[in-house]
């Protein structure tokens, strides 16, 4: 296979299946990405490909990681705990996107909640798509700056699933599950609304914005909290 030999100079890798329909009901190819073969990897973008999570955990230089399955694929099911352990080895991550990655959620009240928590202090963007229980498990156990741009895409969320995700969103909004968590999150400006794509946005600023020039102020000032829920959620 093309990645079985060392690639010490490779910094970016992007792989995708040209026709995902050929993958219906199949498991995606699994890539053996690890530090010994790819010591300088900084960006990994996979579509209809999987990874060995234990090997990925050794890629400490990784800054951007995206993994995307089509909903009709059947990847090997990993656990949320396994993924969290792997993410713990990637402290430099700036962007993390996981779409339709089938994960077995954490068992409720397993008595080791603190043992699953992973801190990603440099994370700028976190995008999750999939099952509500899985998403909430990840949100509850990933610590990142309050200013991290969150995007939660649940295309088939039902009435029974929404209550599972709301407590996790509340924790993020209050700062209770972020790196710079405070007893009470203080926002001088808090904005709810729909953007031009009809995504529901929640944004918060720790400073008071000049709302007389609302559009200019919102575009100019980077929010301390940003949550986006696409319209089909």
Residue pairs with C-beta under 8 A, 6 or more apart in sequence:
3 31
3 32
3 33
3 37
3 38
4 32
4 37
5 37
6 36
6 37
6 38
7 37
7 38
8 38
8 39
8 40
9 40
10 38
10 40
10 41
11 40
11 41
11 42
11 43
12 41
12 42
12 43
12 44
12 45
13 33
13 38
13 41
13 43
13 44
13 45
14 43
14 44
14 45
14 46
15 31
15 45
15 46
15 47
15 49
16 45
16 46
16 47
16 48
16 49
17 23
17 28
17 47
17 48
17 49
20 47
20 48
20 70
20 73
23 48
23 70
23 72
23 73
24 72
24 73
25 72
25 73
25 74
26 73
26 74
27 50
27 73
27 74
27 75
27 76
28 48
28 49
28 50
28 69
28 73
28 75
29 49
29 50
30 49
30 50
30 51
30 52
30 76
31 46
31 49
31 50
31 51
31 52
32 51
32 52
32 55
33 41
33 44
33 51
33 52
33 55
33 56
33 59
34 52
34 55
34 56
34 58
34 59
35 58
35 59
35 60
36 58
38 59
39 61
40 61
41 59
41 61
41 62
42 61
42 62
42 63
42 64
43 62
43 63
43 64
43 65
44 51
44 56
44 59
44 62
44 64
44 65
44 66
45 64
45 66
46 66
46 67
46 68
47 68
48 68
48 69
48 70
48 73
49 67
50 67
50 69
50 75
50 76
51 67
53 78
53 82
53 83
53 85
53 86
54 86
56 62
56 65
56 86
56 89
56 90
57 85
57 86
57 87
57 88
57 89
57 90
58 89
59 89
59 90
60 89
60 90
60 91
60 92
61 92
62 90
62 92
62 93
63 92
63 93
63 94
63 95
63 122
64 93
64 94
64 95
65 90
65 93
65 95
65 96
65 97
66 95
66 96
66 97
66 98
67 97
67 98
67 99
67 101
68 97
68 98
68 99
68 100
69 75
69 99
69 100
69 101
69 102
70 100
71 100
71 155
73 100
74 102
75 101
75 102
77 102
77 103
77 104
78 101
78 102
78 103
78 104
79 103
79 104
79 105
79 106
80 103
80 104
80 105
80 106
80 116
80 134
80 137
80 138
80 141
81 106
81 116
83 98
83 101
83 103
83 138
84 116
84 117
84 118
84 138
84 141
84 142
85 118
87 93
87 96
87 118
87 120
87 142
88 118
90 120
91 119
91 120
91 121
91 122
92 122
93 120
93 122
93 123
94 122
94 123
94 124
94 125
95 123
95 124
95 125
95 126
95 127
96 120
96 123
96 125
96 126
96 127
97 125
97 126
97 127
97 128
98 127
98 128
98 129
98 130
98 138
99 127
99 128
99 129
99 130
99 153
100 129
100 130
101 130
102 130
102 131
103 130
103 131
103 134
103 137
105 131
105 133
105 134
105 137
106 116
106 137
106 141
113 141
116 141
117 141
117 142
117 143
118 141
118 142
118 143
119 143
119 144
119 179
120 142
120 143
120 144
121 144
121 145
121 179
123 142
123 144
123 145
123 148
124 147
124 148
124 149
125 148
125 149
125 151
126 142
126 144
126 148
126 149
126 150
126 151
127 150
127 151
127 152
127 153
128 135
128 138
128 139
128 151
128 152
128 153
129 152
129 153
129 154
129 155
130 154
131 154
131 161
132 154
132 157
132 161
132 162
132 164
132 165
133 161
133 164
135 152
135 154
135 165
135 168
136 164
136 165
136 167
136 168
139 152
139 165
139 168
139 169
139 171
139 172
139 177
140 168
140 171
140 177
142 177
143 177
143 178
143 179
143 181
144 178
144 179
145 178
145 179
145 180
146 172
146 175
146 178
146 179
146 180
146 185
146 224
146 225
147 222
147 223
147 224
147 225
147 226
148 178
148 226
149 226
149 228
150 172
150 226
150 227
150 228
151 227
151 228
151 229
151 230
152 165
152 169
152 227
152 228
152 229
152 233
153 229
153 230
153 232
153 233
154 161
154 165
154 229
154 233
155 230
155 232
155 233
157 165
157 233
168 177
169 227
170 176
171 177
172 178
172 225
172 227
173 185
173 202
173 204
173 225
173 227
174 184
174 185
175 181
175 182
175 184
175 185
185 204
185 225
186 206
187 204
187 205
187 206
187 224
187 225
188 205
188 206
188 207
188 208
188 209
189 204
189 205
189 207
189 208
189 209
189 211
190 202
190 203
190 204
190 205
191 201
191 202
191 203
191 204
191 218
192 200
192 201
192 202
193 200
193 201
194 200
194 201
194 231
195 201
195 228
197 230
197 231
198 231
199 228
199 229
199 230
199 231
200 228
200 229
200 231
200 233
201 226
201 227
201 228
201 229
202 225
202 226
202 227
203 218
203 223
203 225
203 226
203 227
204 223
204 224
204 225
205 221
205 223
205 224
206 224
207 221
209 217
209 218
209 221
210 217
211 217
